[in-house]
């Protein structure tokens, strides 16, 4: 148990508020200083503080991309680099989003959809919408309230927050702050064999918390992806601004490699439903269903692990079809995350067989920009978009969404998509190696 708590303990002692700057203060440079000796780091920090003081009011935020645009300007460069980076050339990072633009709707007409509901049930849990806040590390560097803001907003809107194993404060404290009746899932991974051996006791602890209804286990951590852009950005700035990230972003972090035999053991350790998180192959989805697991989360870790891994939405379509062919699609739930930015993206995933759709970065950016209130606004934006698009599609409930309502003819054609200017303008290109100063 002490090993399991290590990540949370380290995070709790290494968290820092969003707007702190631990670099050594240099002399003030006035804008009309003839010497013009304000260096680049000072200039960027001055501009960031100006952005914080003049950021748009929350009422002017209309989409999740708006949150991203604000976060890019108010976060320290190193923190933004860590949050926004993918692996290697970031092909998977971008394809996660672009793949949705290759799917089109087939709306129905003359259907009364005036009364439209997003109510749904995921793994036996009744919720107000079929999307959730997925687990991610690093919330304390976005905002001092960290995961508390995510938890509270999720509770107010009755959606799931997938609790991260790298929670920045004890899980008991997290559960103590839940709204009455609020339900959650828990995300778990193992750093070493000792932690795996201690897992039965840890599962007993989770089972004693009535608000935790399922466990999502990371299966894509055999090695840490090469997050090159993040490394380049942090290498060229003062390390003081990114010290809090070292706990979970260091390239030397190692994880315990799980196998199918380990999963059989885990199934004997707990009565909680188990979902594999990070599945990237339709045949592995089938294996999970045949093994009697509760579900699979199709995810390439937000494009942060294996670059050129397929877009999750494409694997979802293949996996649902394979499960249908094998007669295993009824009692096995599929989840997806990666690249979702609109309510229409969620609807497309539901049409193709997803029970739940996870979003990570958008909620992190809303937290960084406006705290708990921003996270709740992001949830409400998605709900509004979904209701509107479902009415236009000609459906009044989640259960009516099906594969006949989407055209996926172009889904497999990589590189073929409608350009998304709103998304592209927030993308940070890979920096070049810095030349030494003369």
N, C-alpha and C positions, 0 to 999 in steps of 0.2 A: 504493500500500500504506500509505503514511503517513496518507493520508486515511481509509482503512478502519480504521486502528488508533486514530483519534482518539477515538471513543466509549469504547473500552475504557480508553484512557489517562486520559481525564477522569474516568471512574468510579473508576479505581484510586486517583486522588488525592483523590476526594471522598467516599469511603465512610466510614461511621461506625458503630460498634457499636450494637446494639439499645438498650442501656440507658444510652447517654450522654445528657447534657443540656448543651448548649452555652450556654444562657442564663446571664446574669450572676447569680451567687448573691445572694440577698437574705437579710436577717436571719432567723434561726430564729424561728418563731412557735410557742410551746407551746400545746397543746390547751386549757389552762386559762387562757390569756392573756385578761384581762378586756377588753383593747382590741379583740380579735377583728379584727386588721388583716391577716389572711392573705388575699391577693387570690386571684382565681379560678384563675390559672395556677399559683400555689403550691399551692393545694388539689388541683388535678388531678394535679400532679406527685407530691405526697405520697401520694395515693390510688394512683397508678400504681406507685410504689415499694412500697407495702404489698401490692399485687396480685402484684408480682414475687416478693416474699418469701413469699407465702402461696399461690402458684398450685397448682392441683390436681396430684397426682402423675400421671405418665403412665399408670399402671395404671388410673386412673379415667376415661380418655378412651375413649369407645365409638364415636364417629362423627366424621366430618370437621367437622360443625357444632360439636362440642365444641372442636376446635382453634380455630375461628373465634371462639367465645365467649371463650376464654382470650386470644387475640391482641388482641381489642378492648380488653381491660383492661390488658395489659402493654405495648402499643406506645404511643409518644408520639402525641398527638392528630393532629398533622400527618402523620405517617407512616401512621397508620391511615386518615386521610382520603384520602391519595393511593392507597393500595392498594384501598380499598373503593369508590371513586367510579365512577360511570358518566358518560355525557354528558347534557347538558340536564336533562330531568326524570327520567331514569333508567328510562324505560319498558322499553327493550330489556334493561337490566341485570336487571330483575326478571323480565321475560317469558322470558329465557333459562332460568331455573330453573322458573318456573311451568308452562311448556309441557310439561315432563316429567310433571306431575301430570295432564295430560289424555290420557295414554296408559296403557292398561290391558293386563294380560297375559291370554292364553288358555292356561293350563297343561294339559299332557297327564297322564293318570293311567295307572297300571299299567305304567310304564316303569322299568326298572332304571337308575337314575342314581346308584347308590351310589359308582361310580368316576367322578369328575368332574374334568376337567382344563381349565385356562385357557391351556394352551400354544397359541401362535399364531405366525404369520409375517406380518410387515409389511414391504413393499418388499424382500422377500427375506431379511429378518433374523429369525431365530428368537428368540422371547421367551417369558417365563413368563406374560405377561398382555397383553391387547389395549388397555391404556391407558398413557398416558405423561405425563411432566411437561412441560408446554408452556413455551415461552420467555417470559420476562418480565424487565423491567428493574427494578432496585431491590433486589435481594437483599441487598447489603451493609447497607442500612438496617434490614433485618429481623434479621440476625445476622452477627457478624463473620466466620464461615466462608463466608458468601455462597453462591455456586454450588457450592462444594466439597461442602457438605452435601447438595445435591440430587444432584450427580454420584455421590457415594459411596453414598447410599441407593439410587439407581437401579441401581448396579452390584451391590450386595448382593442386590437383589430381581430382577435381570435384566429390567428394563423400560427403555424409552427415556427419556433426558432430551434434549429439543430444546434444543440449545445456543444461547443468545441472542447475537445480534450485539453487543449491548451488554454483553458479558461483562466482569466487573470485574477480570479479570487475563488475561494472554495465553492464547490458545487452545492454544499449545504446552504451557504448564504444565498446562492442563486435561487434555489428552490424556495427558500423562505420568503423571497420577494415576489413570487409569482402571484398573479391575480387569481381570485377564487375560480376554480374550475379550469385554469389554464393548463394545457398539456404541452409536452415537449418530447423530442427525440434526442438521443445522445450520440455523439460521434466519438469513436475510439480508435487509437492505434497503439502500437507497442514499440518502445525504443530498444528493448533487449529481451533475452529469454527469461530473465528473472521476473520482469513485469508480466510476461505471459504466464509464468508459473503461478503468479499471485492473482491472476485474473478471476478465479472462482470467488475469492473474497470481495473483489471489486464489483463483480456482478451482483453479489448479495447486497452490497451497499446500494447499487442502482435500483434493485428490485424493492428495497425498503422505501424508495421515494415514489409515491403513488403518481406523481405527475409525469414521470418518465415512462413512455409507452413503447419505445423501441430503441434498438442500438444499431447505428450505422458504423461498420468497421472498414477503415481504409485498407485497400488491397493494392494500391498503386505506388508504394513507397520503397521498392527494392533499392532505389538510389534516389538522390535528390536531383531534380532537373537542373540543367545548366542555365540559371537565370542571369544571362550575360549582361543584359541592359542594366539590371539592378546592380550588378557588380561594378560595371563601368561608372555608373553615376556615383555610387558610394566611394569609389576609389579616388574621385577627383574633388570630393568635398571634405570638409572637416568631419572627422569621425564622431565628434561629440553630438552631432545632430541625429545620428542613427544608432547610437549605442543600445537603445531599447530594443532594436530589431535583432541584435546578435543572437539572442536566445533561440529564436526560431528561424533565422534566415542564414545562419552560418553554414558554409559549404561542407563543413566537417560533420554536420548532424547525420547520425546513422539511425536506421530503423530496423526493427526485427522483421525478417522476411517471412510472411505467412504462406502456408501451403493449403491445399484442399484437406489434407489430414488435420492441420491445425483447426480448420473450420469445423470438422467433425467433432473435435474436442470441445470447441466453444459451444456447439449446439447442446452438449451435455452439461455445460456449466450454468446455463441460464434458461429461464422460461420466457424471457423477453423475445419478441420478434427480432430476427437478425436480418439486416440488409447489407449486402456487399457494396461498398462505396468506392467508385473508381474503376468500374468494369468497362472495358473498351473493345470487347469482341462478342459477337452474337452467340458464339458457341459457349463462352463462359457464362453468359446469361442463362443459356439452356442448362448448363451444369448446375448452376445455382438453384434453378427451379427443380431439377431432378433430385437434388440433395435435400429438398424440403425446407430451404430457406424462405424467408418471408418476401424478399424482393431484391432488386439490384438497382443501384444508382449508376447510370451511365454517365461518365464524367471523365474528362482528361485533365482534371485538376485546374480548370480555368486556363488551359494552355501553358501550364507552368512545369509540366513533367516532360513527357516525350513529345518533342516537336514533330509535326507531320502526323500525329495521331488524328484519326478521323473526327469530324465534328460529331458531337454526341447525338444531335437530332437525326443524323443519318443512320447511326448505329441503332437508335431507338426504332426507326421504321423497320430495319432488318430483323431486329430481335423480336418485335411484336409478331411479325409474320411467322418467324420460326416457332415461337411458342404456340401460335394458333395451329400450325401444322402438326405439332406434337401433342396437342390437347392439354397444354399446361398454362394457358393464359388466364384461367379463371381465378385461381387462388395464389397468384404470384404477381406482386405489384412492381411496376417499372417507374423509376424516377430519372430525372435528367437535370443537369445544370450546365452552365457555360454559354455565354453569349447572349443571354436573354436581356432585352432592353425595353420591350413593349408588351402590353397585354396581348397583342396579336401573336407574339412569339409563344406565349404561354398557351394560347388557344391551339396553335399549330401542333405543339407538343402533345396536348391532350387528345387532339384528333388522331394522332399517330400512336396512341396507346399509353401515354404517361398517366400515372395516378397523381403524382406530385411534381412540381417544377421548382427548382431551387435557384435563388439569386444570391450572389455574394458581393461582388464589387459595388453594384448600385446601392446596396444598403450601407456598405462601408462608407461610400462617398456622401450619402445623405447624412450619416452620423457625423462625419468629419465637418460637414458644412453647417449643419443646423442642430446637431444633437438629437435627442429623443424625438423632438417635434418634427425634425426632418425625416426621420425613419418612418414615423406614422404617416407623414404626407406622402412619402414614396409608396407605401402600401396602398393608400387611398387612390393615388394616381393609377396604379395598376388595376385596382378594382374597377375604377371608372372606365378605363380603357377596355377592360374585358366585357363589362356589361354592354357598353356601346357596340363593340364589335360583334358580340353574340347576337344582339338584336338585329344588326345588319346582316348577319349570317343566316338569320331565320331560326334561331334556337332559343329556348327559354331556360334550359338547365344544363349543367355539366354532363349529365348522363346522355344527352342527345348528341354530343360531339362524337364524330366518328371519321374514319379514314376517307369516306366518300366525299367529305366536305373540303378536302384539300387536293391539289394537283402537285405531285412530287416528281413529275417527269424530269425536271431540270436539277433535282437535288444532287445527283451524283456528279454533275459537271462542275468540278472545282475551277475556280477562277471566273466563273460566269455568274455575275450578280449585279443587281442594281446598286450603284454606289450610294452609300449612306453618308452624306456630308456631315451630319450632326455627330455621327460616330467617329468619322475620320479626323475631324478637327480636334478631337481630344486625344488622339493616338500620339504617343511620344516616340519619335523615331530613335533608332539605335545611335548613340553618340559615337563620333570618331575618336580614335586615340588622341590624347592631348599632346601637342608639341611642347617641348620645354621652352620656357621663356629665355630670351637672349640675356 
